[in-house]
Amino acid sequence: MSEENKKEEKGKKFTELRQDLVTGDWVVIAANRARRPEEFIVHDDCEVDVSDDAQKKCFFCYPEETGQEKDVLIYTDAKNDWTLRVFPNKYPAFTRGDEISHQEEGPYFMMEGVGYHELVVTRDHKKSIALLDKEAVAEVLDAYQDRYIDLMNKKSVNYIEIFHNHKKSAGASIPHPHSQLVAIPVISPYIKSELDGAEEYHKMNRHCAYCAVAEWERENGKRVVFENDKFIAFCPFASRAAFEIWIMPKKHNPYFERMSTEDKLEAAEALQVSLAKIYESLGNPAYNFYLHTAPCDGKDYPHFHWHIEILPRTALWAGFELSTGIEISTIEPEAAAEFLRNAKV
């Protein structure tokens, strides 16, 4: 090999396969296909329609007039105007009820889709969570917790998934900001993978995997996006998507529903700042965030550690991702975190 070719080979960035510490899943960090952070900024016209006419027709601005079901939870301000409300989804993925019917067909097994599907709606039609203040975001977390505690002991409920879709390309069919809470009788494969991985890591290391991650990220610092006294927000080492952020309590806690009021304010700050940095840095892209906590199936999960995962929609899955389940990210998490850290919010 010539000296020139050797220099070229030495300066070349190679793709990295990184493994998630908990689940064992692989991701590809395609440094040789790397894009500069500013190339991820979105330029589209998918903003929320904030005209008076659009708001008059909005299902969530005037839920009584648009036929939404009766609230199961409502928060009001000093003037008795509502600030947040929770009501059952008119088109639920799971039907309310506690009796689960099991059926078999040849080698197949099925059960009825019994559970609860609710919507958590903030008042302001124009403001996504990224644009709310810390107290308003804490109220959202309050609602998550209130509804979680109310549903967790229902006979048909073994897991409660809480998630938020921002923009149509992330699955939000109604532009008014809202989260969804789905209480279901089964534990998803992804959660089971996290539970199994956390338990296996603890058996081998006598230490929580998520605590190990949080401690290393704090010490290392290069993937940290934001930090306060009780929470850390960082781009995971094995990020599945560009600018993915995890928000994690520094103190070990498997159960989101046991979070204190003080912790809730700190969690709200970490969530709002993280989303605001994505909003400002990337031009308000579509994203999903969801909350992972220990199941409410009556078993104990001392090795788990609840957390929030934020996944910006900066790329589509193609043949490789669909056929292998291995995602390709075209920016290193370290570069993504630095870009987000520097965003002024």
Helices and strands as residue ranges (DSSP letters): H 3-11, E 16-19, E 26-29, G 31-33, G 37-40, H 52-57, E 73-76, E 82-88, E 102-105, E 108-111, E 116-122, G 129-131, H 134-151, E 159-166, G 168-170, E 178-184, H 189-205, H 209-220, E 224-227, E 231-234, E 245-249, G 256-258, H 261-282, E 287-292, E 307-312, H 319-324, E 327-329, H 333-341
